[in-house]
């Protein structure tokens, strides 16, 4: 079943993936499976079309334009241990 909670969380998880935090759910196979199913939905491709997602190369551009996002992303996110 696809619920309102899924609709709320998908953009959050997409952004986490965009900024390189997808490894957080490496040790959570059910989370990874849920996200894979969400990405397989036709509506996902419509909502997150090519060019709509944040790419890490954008961070340095934003920082150079004084938007402050690049430094916050690179230094403001506490490290999370990666599971091997």
Secondary structure, 3 states (H helix, E strand, C coil): CCCHHHHHHHHHHHHHHHCCCHHHHHHCHHHHHHHHHHHHCHHHHHHCCCCCCCCCHHHHHHHHCCCCHHHHHHHHCCCCCCCC
